[in-house]
Amino acid sequence: MSKDYLRTNEEFKQVLAECRSLFENKLRDYSASWRILRTPSVTDQLFIKAKRIRSLEIKKESLVGDGIRGEYIALINYGIVGLIQIELGCADETDITTEEAMAYYDRYATEALELMKKKNHDYDEAWRSMRITSYTDFILTKIQRVKEIEDNDGATLVSEGIGSNYMDIINYSVFGVIKLNEQG
């Protein structure tokens, strides 16, 4: 395995560790209140985060002070929430403990890492040569696809399902954070 692949794996793990820490702290503040969200609501939350990134990329100014990096982190965490919600379905109230939520989080973060490793092998680190704005556009495209699948009651003819699109959103968002970290 090349140095670039090893570097990517480590950077990916570092970003996921940062996201995990924030997720766990928010669980301690709010518990797993997101369990109430239906999957389309998670998709809409992803949409507003990605739309804000695109808006900030175009306008080059934030009036509320939060930047693009934080929105990418939110996309990662909400992507994992979406995967959990697909598996468990929504609840009428918080129905899992912090420990249970973190176990689900860790499982899906590991799956995202493993998927990235496979795709990064096949695509040969192509993401490093991409513009960061392309990640945003790809994420918005994935969200639009998820909305279409949701509107069709989950039915697809030949396309990947909602979970696969959420996983790609997570991975593009991690790449966005890595690129922003490199820019300083």
C-alpha positions as a Markdown table, in Angstrom:
| # | Residue | x | y | z |
|---|---|---|---|---|
| 1 | Met | 0.0 | 0.0 | 0.0 |
| 2 | Ser | 1.4 | 3.4 | -1.0 |
| 3 | Lys | 2.1 | 6.3 | 1.4 |
| 4 | Asp | -0.7 | 8.3 | -0.1 |
| 5 | Tyr | -3.3 | 5.5 | 0.7 |
| 6 | Leu | -1.9 | 5.2 | 4.3 |
| 7 | Arg | -2.1 | 9.0 | 4.7 |
| 8 | Thr | -5.7 | 9.0 | 3.4 |
| 9 | Asn | -6.7 | 6.3 | 5.8 |
| 10 | Glu | -5.2 | 8.1 | 8.8 |
| 11 | Glu | -6.7 | 11.5 | 7.8 |
| 12 | Phe | -10.1 | 9.8 | 7.3 |
| 13 | Lys | -9.8 | 8.2 | 10.7 |
| 14 | Gln | -8.9 | 11.5 | 12.3 |
| 15 | Val | -11.9 | 13.3 | 10.8 |
| 16 | Leu | -14.2 | 10.5 | 11.9 |
| 17 | Ala | -12.7 | 10.7 | 15.4 |
| 18 | Glu | -13.5 | 14.4 | 15.6 |
| 19 | Cys | -17.0 | 13.8 | 14.3 |
| 20 | Arg | -17.5 | 11.0 | 16.8 |
| 21 | Ser | -16.4 | 13.2 | 19.7 |
| 22 | Leu | -18.9 | 16.0 | 18.7 |
| 23 | Phe | -21.7 | 13.4 | 18.2 |
| 24 | Glu | -21.1 | 11.9 | 21.6 |
| 25 | Asn | -21.0 | 15.3 | 23.3 |
| 26 | Lys | -24.3 | 16.2 | 21.6 |
| 27 | Leu | -25.8 | 12.9 | 22.7 |
| 28 | Arg | -24.9 | 13.9 | 26.3 |
| 29 | Asp | -26.6 | 17.3 | 25.8 |
| 30 | Tyr | -29.7 | 16.1 | 23.9 |
| 31 | Ser | -29.7 | 12.3 | 24.2 |
| 32 | Ala | -30.7 | 10.6 | 20.9 |
| 33 | Ser | -33.5 | 13.1 | 20.2 |
| 34 | Trp | -32.8 | 12.5 | 16.5 |
| 35 | Arg | -34.5 | 9.1 | 16.8 |
| 36 | Ile | -37.8 | 11.0 | 16.2 |
| 37 | Leu | -36.7 | 12.0 | 12.7 |
| 38 | Arg | -38.2 | 10.1 | 9.8 |
| 39 | Thr | -35.7 | 9.3 | 7.0 |
| 40 | Pro | -37.0 | 12.0 | 4.7 |
| 41 | Ser | -36.5 | 14.6 | 7.5 |
| 42 | Val | -32.9 | 13.4 | 7.8 |
| 43 | Thr | -32.5 | 13.8 | 4.0 |
| 44 | Asp | -33.9 | 17.3 | 4.3 |
| 45 | Gln | -31.4 | 18.1 | 7.1 |
| 46 | Leu | -28.6 | 16.9 | 4.9 |
| 47 | Phe | -30.0 | 19.1 | 2.1 |
| 48 | Ile | -30.0 | 22.3 | 4.1 |
| 49 | Lys | -26.4 | 21.6 | 5.3 |
| 50 | Ala | -25.2 | 20.9 | 1.8 |
| 51 | Lys | -27.2 | 23.9 | 0.4 |
| 52 | Arg | -25.6 | 26.2 | 2.9 |
| 53 | Ile | -22.1 | 24.9 | 1.9 |
| 54 | Arg | -22.9 | 25.7 | -1.7 |
| 55 | Ser | -24.2 | 29.1 | -0.7 |
| 56 | Leu | -21.1 | 29.9 | 1.3 |
| 57 | Glu | -18.9 | 28.7 | -1.6 |
| 58 | Ile | -20.6 | 31.1 | -4.0 |
| 59 | Lys | -21.1 | 34.1 | -1.7 |
| 60 | Lys | -17.7 | 33.7 | 0.0 |
| 61 | Glu | -19.3 | 35.2 | 3.2 |
| 62 | Ser | -21.1 | 33.9 | 6.2 |
| 63 | Leu | -23.4 | 36.2 | 8.1 |
| 64 | Val | -23.9 | 33.8 | 11.0 |
| 65 | Gly | -20.3 | 33.0 | 11.4 |
| 66 | Asp | -20.3 | 29.2 | 11.1 |
| 67 | Gly | -18.2 | 28.0 | 8.3 |
| 68 | Ile | -18.1 | 25.3 | 5.6 |
| 69 | Arg | -16.0 | 22.8 | 7.7 |
| 70 | Gly | -18.7 | 22.6 | 10.4 |
| 71 | Glu | -21.3 | 21.9 | 7.8 |
| 72 | Tyr | -19.3 | 19.0 | 6.4 |
| 73 | Ile | -19.0 | 17.6 | 9.9 |
| 74 | Ala | -22.7 | 17.9 | 10.3 |
| 75 | Leu | -23.2 | 16.1 | 7.0 |
| 76 | Ile | -21.0 | 13.2 | 8.3 |
| 77 | Asn | -22.9 | 13.0 | 11.5 |
| 78 | Tyr | -26.4 | 13.3 | 10.0 |
| 79 | Gly | -25.4 | 10.8 | 7.3 |
| 80 | Ile | -24.7 | 8.3 | 10.1 |
| 81 | Val | -27.9 | 9.2 | 11.8 |
| 82 | Gly | -29.7 | 8.5 | 8.5 |
| 83 | Leu | -28.1 | 5.0 | 8.3 |
| 84 | Ile | -29.2 | 4.3 | 11.9 |
| 85 | Gln | -32.7 | 5.5 | 11.1 |
| 86 | Ile | -32.9 | 3.3 | 8.1 |
| 87 | Glu | -32.0 | 0.3 | 10.2 |
| 88 | Leu | -34.1 | 1.1 | 13.3 |
| 89 | Gly | -36.9 | 3.2 | 11.8 |
| 90 | Cys | -38.1 | 6.3 | 13.6 |
| 91 | Ala | -39.3 | 6.3 | 17.1 |
| 92 | Asp | -41.9 | 8.5 | 18.9 |
| 93 | Glu | -39.3 | 9.3 | 21.6 |
| 94 | Thr | -35.7 | 8.7 | 22.5 |
| 95 | Asp | -35.5 | 4.9 | 22.8 |
| 96 | Ile | -31.7 | 4.2 | 22.9 |
| 97 | Thr | -29.0 | 5.0 | 25.3 |
| 98 | Thr | -25.9 | 7.0 | 24.6 |
| 99 | Glu | -23.9 | 3.8 | 24.6 |
| 100 | Glu | -26.2 | 2.1 | 22.1 |
| 101 | Ala | -26.2 | 5.1 | 19.9 |
| 102 | Met | -22.4 | 5.2 | 19.9 |
| 103 | Ala | -22.2 | 1.5 | 19.1 |
| 104 | Tyr | -24.3 | 2.2 | 16.0 |
| 105 | Tyr | -22.2 | 5.3 | 15.2 |
| 106 | Asp | -19.0 | 3.3 | 15.4 |
| 107 | Arg | -20.4 | 0.5 | 13.2 |
| 108 | Tyr | -21.4 | 2.9 | 10.4 |
| 109 | Ala | -18.3 | 5.0 | 10.7 |
| 110 | Thr | -16.2 | 1.8 | 10.3 |
| 111 | Glu | -18.4 | 0.8 | 7.2 |
| 112 | Ala | -17.8 | 4.3 | 5.7 |
| 113 | Leu | -14.0 | 3.9 | 6.2 |
| 114 | Glu | -14.0 | 0.4 | 4.7 |
| 115 | Leu | -16.0 | 1.6 | 1.7 |
| 116 | Met | -13.6 | 4.6 | 1.2 |
| 117 | Lys | -10.6 | 2.2 | 1.3 |
| 118 | Lys | -12.2 | 0.1 | -1.5 |
| 119 | Lys | -13.2 | 3.0 | -3.6 |
| 120 | Asn | -9.9 | 4.9 | -3.1 |
| 121 | His | -8.1 | 1.8 | -4.3 |
| 122 | Asp | -10.2 | 1.6 | -7.4 |
| 123 | Tyr | -10.1 | 5.4 | -8.1 |
| 124 | Asp | -6.5 | 5.8 | -7.1 |
| 125 | Glu | -6.7 | 8.8 | -4.9 |
| 126 | Ala | -8.7 | 10.8 | -7.5 |
| 127 | Trp | -10.5 | 12.7 | -4.8 |
| 128 | Arg | -7.3 | 14.6 | -4.0 |
| 129 | Ser | -7.2 | 16.2 | -7.5 |
| 130 | Met | -10.8 | 17.2 | -7.3 |
| 131 | Arg | -12.1 | 20.7 | -6.4 |
| 132 | Ile | -13.7 | 20.9 | -3.0 |
| 133 | Thr | -16.8 | 22.5 | -4.7 |
| 134 | Ser | -17.3 | 19.3 | -6.6 |
| 135 | Tyr | -17.8 | 17.4 | -3.4 |
| 136 | Thr | -20.6 | 19.8 | -2.6 |
| 137 | Asp | -22.2 | 19.3 | -6.0 |
| 138 | Phe | -21.9 | 15.5 | -5.7 |
| 139 | Ile | -23.4 | 15.6 | -2.3 |
| 140 | Leu | -26.3 | 17.7 | -3.5 |
| 141 | Thr | -26.8 | 15.2 | -6.4 |
| 142 | Lys | -26.8 | 12.3 | -4.0 |
| 143 | Ile | -29.4 | 14.1 | -1.8 |
| 144 | Gln | -31.6 | 14.7 | -4.9 |
| 145 | Arg | -31.3 | 11.0 | -5.8 |
| 146 | Val | -32.4 | 10.1 | -2.2 |
| 147 | Lys | -35.3 | 12.4 | -2.4 |
| 148 | Glu | -36.4 | 10.7 | -5.7 |
| 149 | Ile | -36.1 | 7.3 | -4.1 |
| 150 | Glu | -38.0 | 8.4 | -1.0 |
| 151 | Asp | -40.7 | 9.8 | -3.3 |
| 152 | Asn | -40.9 | 6.4 | -5.0 |
| 153 | Asp | -41.4 | 4.6 | -1.7 |
| 154 | Gly | -37.8 | 3.3 | -1.8 |
| 155 | Ala | -38.2 | 1.5 | -5.1 |
| 156 | Thr | -35.4 | 1.6 | -7.6 |
| 157 | Leu | -34.9 | -0.3 | -10.9 |
| 158 | Val | -31.1 | -0.4 | -11.1 |
| 159 | Ser | -29.8 | 2.3 | -8.7 |
| 160 | Glu | -28.2 | 2.0 | -5.3 |
| 161 | Gly | -30.6 | 2.6 | -2.4 |
| 162 | Ile | -30.8 | 5.3 | 0.2 |
| 163 | Gly | -28.1 | 3.9 | 2.5 |
| 164 | Ser | -25.5 | 3.7 | -0.3 |
| 165 | Asn | -26.2 | 7.4 | -1.1 |
| 166 | Tyr | -25.9 | 8.3 | 2.6 |
| 167 | Met | -22.6 | 6.5 | 2.7 |
| 168 | Asp | -21.3 | 8.4 | -0.3 |
| 169 | Ile | -22.4 | 11.7 | 1.3 |
| 170 | Ile | -20.4 | 10.8 | 4.4 |
| 171 | Asn | -17.3 | 10.0 | 2.4 |
| 172 | Tyr | -17.4 | 13.1 | 0.2 |
| 173 | Ser | -17.9 | 15.1 | 3.4 |
| 174 | Val | -14.9 | 13.5 | 5.0 |
| 175 | Phe | -12.8 | 14.4 | 1.9 |
| 176 | Gly | -14.1 | 18.0 | 2.2 |
| 177 | Val | -12.9 | 18.2 | 5.8 |
| 178 | Ile | -9.5 | 16.7 | 4.9 |
| 179 | Lys | -9.1 | 19.3 | 2.1 |
| 180 | Leu | -10.1 | 22.2 | 4.3 |
| 181 | Asn | -7.6 | 21.0 | 6.9 |
| 182 | Glu | -4.9 | 21.0 | 4.3 |
| 183 | Gln | -5.8 | 24.6 | 3.4 |
| 184 | Gly | -5.3 | 25.6 | 7.0 |
